[in-house]
Amino acid sequence: MGSVASAWGRSKFSALLRRAPCDAQGLARIAARQVYILPTGMGLALGLVLMLMLLGSLNYQNNLGLLFTFLIASVALVAMHHTWLALLGLRIQARGGAPVFAGQRASFAVDLHNDRGGPRGDLVVRAGGEDHPPAYLLAHGLIRVSIGLPTERRGWLVLPEVRIDTRYPLGLFRAWCYARTDARVLVYPRPATQAAELPLAPARRLGPEGGLGQGAGDFVGPRAYRPGDPPRHLDWKALARGRGLVIKQFGGDQAVEVWLDLSHTSGGDLEGRLSVLCRQVLDAAEQGLAFGLRLPGQEIPLGEGEDHRHRCLVALAMFGNG
């Protein structure tokens, strides 16, 4: 019960924090009211020491001690001002990386732009509960910080905000700010470790004009090896590249096509069947087969190549997610 109340309190407190909004280009600029600053442990210790020095100097009427106390206090105040300035006016833009499969780490790129004539040091990007090494941003400079976040489920992985921390220049104060982003990465379903044999069916081959036609002794394309295939048609180069046993098809051979259908796929629940379909899509694309995909309310026609593979994987990733 206490942990629930604590989580509720943290969410309420987080909702009160001011965050820099991003514009149509996904760029956020930090304003004065969006920078928070507090003393660090070292800063609190220094404050305690200065208080003791002040009391001692007043008690013993030591003017040199008073001078030294106020000198250090003024340096600390100037350091606090520079810590706050290290984030003021900073421009932040986040972008999503290439699609990944569930279970892999999604990649985001966070660009930090400095429009000011002075440097910004010790900038730490925090996102998804992970910290990244400090970065030093030169005057009128730009740096890119790569962020990797774990993925658990298919669909869009959204990076709603990033947090920038700094203790520049002396480490006596810590300033931080939040910036909203519109960055996201598409997460494909997790491929099953193994799947049933691809449902091969006889088909005509693609002709030179994109239609279906017949060859006459020319190389048509590869297909998966089946028991009884002549060894002279094996693609030894594909075997050396780790693609397994692949047969070269010629004009006199019969080509095949593959239709992958969710309603005919076994694998338990919906996520399990989508995982099996994902594995079959990868297998069919690796073997160079013409394949299509049928989902409830959606059909992707026969096709080949990297774009067709991506189109099918996107359909699996977004199925049922709107």
N, C-alpha and C positions, 0 to 999 in steps of 0.2 A: 504493500500500500504506500509505503514511504517512497519507494523508487518511482511509482506512478506519479505521485505528487511532485517529486523533484523534477521529473521529465516535463510535467505540465508547467511548472514554474520556469524551467529553462526555455520552453517554447514561447511562453508569454513574454519573457524578457527579450528573446531573440526577435519577436515581432515588433518590439519597440525601437529596435536599432534602425538607424537611418542607413539606407543603401543607395549607392549611386546608380541611377537607372541607365540602361543602354539605349542608344538611338536605333534608327532603322538599319544602320550598318553594323550594329552590335558593339559600338564603341561607348564606353562609360568614362566620364571625367569626374575626378574626386573634387568636391567643393569643401569649403571651410567647415560647414556644419556636419560633414560626413567623416571627419577625422576624430578618432578617440585617442586619448593619451593618459597614461598613468605611470607613476614611478615604478621602476624595477626593484628587486631586492637590494641591489647595489645602491640604487638611488635612495631608498629608505634608510639604509645604513649610513650613507653620507649625510642625510638630513639629521640623523641622531647624533652623529659626530659633530656636526656644525652647531647643534643646539648645546652640546656639552662644552664646545669651545667658546661659544658666546657666554654661557653662564660663568665659565672659569675666568674669561677675560674681564667680565664686568665685576666679578668678585674681587679680583686682584688688581683691578684698574690697569690692565695691561693693554696699552693702545696698539702695540705691535700685534698682539693676539687678535684684537678686534679688527685691525686692518686685514690680517690674513684670513679671518673668518668671513668677512664680507667679500673679499676677493674670490674665495672659493665659491661662495653662494652666488655671486654674479656669474661666474663661469658655468655653474649648474643651470642657472636660468637661461643663459644664452644657448646651452646645449639643448634644453627643453624646446626652445623656439626652433632650432634647426631640426630637431626630431619631428616636430609638427610640420615644418616646411618640406620635409623629405617626401611626404605623401600629398601635400596640397597641389592640385592641378595635374596630378598624374593621370594619364589616359591609359585605359585598360581595354583590351579586346581579346576575346577568347574564340577559338575555332575548333570544331570537331575534326577528328582524323578519319581514316579509312574504316569501313565496316569490319567488325570482328565477330567471332563466334562466341556464344555464351560460355563463360568460364575463362576467356582470355581477357587481357587488360585492354581497355579502350584508351586511345591516345587523344589528348587535347593539347592545343598550343595556345599559350597565353602571351600576348604581346604587350609589353610595357613601353609606352612612349613618353619621352621627356621633352617638353617644349621649353623648359627653363634653361637659362644660361649656366646654371650650376649643376654639379653632379647629385645623384641620389644614391646613397649607399645602404648596404645591408637590407635589401628588399627581399622578404621571404614570402613566397606564394603558398597559400594554404587552400586546399580544395579536397572535398570528400574525406576529411579527417586525416589527410596526409600532408606532411611538410616537405618542402623542397629546399635545396641548398640556397643560401643567400646569393643575391645577384647585385652587381654594381652597375648603375646606369649612368653613363656619361652625359655631359651637357648636350642637349639636342640629339640624344641618342635613342636607340631602339634595341631592346633585347627580347628574345623569345624563350620562354620557359616551357618545357615539355612536361605534361602531367599524364600519368597513367593511373586509371581507376579500374578496380575490379568490376566484372560484370557477372550477373547471376541469372538474368532472364532475358528472353528475346524482346525485340522492339526497340524503341528509342531510349537511349541513355542520355538524360539531360543534365547538363552542368548548370544549375540555377544561379550560382554565385561563386565568386572567389574572394578570398580574404588576403590582404597584403599587410604584412607586419614589418616594422623596422625598429631598431634600437640605435640608429645612427644619430650622432657621431661617437658618443662616449659610453653608451649602454646604461645611462642613468635613468632614461625614460623609454617606455615602449609605446609606440603609436600604431594604430591599426585602422583599417577601413574595409568596407564591403562594397563590391561592385557586382551588379547583376549582369548575367550573360544570356545569350540565346544559343550557345553552342550545344551541339548534340551529336551523338554517334549512333549509327544503326547497328544493332546487335542481332546477328543471325541466330537461329536455333542451334543448340549444342548438337553436333553430329553424333549419331549413335556409333558405338565402337564397331558394330557389324550390322549388316542388313541383309534381307533376303535377296536372292538373285534378281537382277533387273528383268522386268517382264518384256522380253524381246518379242517383237512381232514382225513378220515379213513386211517390207515396204519397198516402194520404188525409190530411186535415188534422185537427188536434186540435179536438175539439168543445168546447162550453162546460163540459162535465162531466169533461173530461180524457180522454174516449174519442176515437175517430176518427169524424168526421162530415163532412157536406157543407155548404158555404156557398151562398149564393144572391145574389151580387153584393156581398157585404160584403168589406172588406179582411181578408185572411187573414194576410199577412206578406211579408217580402222574400225574394228569392233572387238569386243571381248572374245577371248579364246573359249572354244567349246570342244569338249572331247570328240575326237574324230577328225578335227581340222588337220589338213596336211601341214607337216612341219615346214615345208618350203615357203609357206605364206606367213610364217612368224615374223614379227617386227623385232629384230634383235636389238636395234638401237633403243626402242621403247623399253625393252627389258633391262638394258644397261642403265637407263635413267630411272629405274625403280617403278615403272608403271605396270609391271606385271606382264603376263602373257597377252599380247595383242596381235590380232590377225589383220594382215593387209587385204583389203577387198578390191577385186578387179571387176571389170565390166561383166565378166561371165558369172560372177558370184551374186548372191542375193543379199541386198542390203537389209538392215533392220531399223526399226524405229521403236522408241520406248515411250509409253504413256504411264506417268506416275500419278496415281489417284489416291487421295486421302481416304476415300470410302473403302478402298480395297487394301489398305495398309494395316497391318497388325503391329501392336506395340503398347497395348494398355491404354492409358489415358490419352488425351489430346496432345499434350506436350511430348509424350513418348512417341506417338505416331508422327508428329512433325519432326522429331529428331531422326526417326528412321527415313522419312522422306528427304531430309537434308543430306543424310549420308548417300542415298541413292542419286540425288542430284549431283553430288560431287563425283560419285563413281561414273555416272553417265557422261559428265563433262570431261573427266580424265580419259575415258576411253574414246572420246571423239564421236559419240553417238548422237543422232538426232533424237531429242526427247521433248515431250510436252508435259505440262502439269495441270492437273484438275483438282480444284478445291471447291467446296460448296459456294456457289454463286460466282465463281471465277474460273476461267480456263486460259492458260497460256499455250498458244499453238506450238507446234514442233519448231525447233530451232537448234542452233549450235553456236559455239563460241563463248567468249568471256562475258559479253553483254547479255546473252541469253541466260547464262548461268547466274549472273547477278540479278537479273529480273526474277528468276524463279526463287532465289534465296530471299529477295525482298518480299515476295508474296508470302513466303513461309514465315518470315519475321513479323509481318504486319497482320497476319491472319487473326481475326478476332480482336485486334487492338484498335480498330477504327482508323 
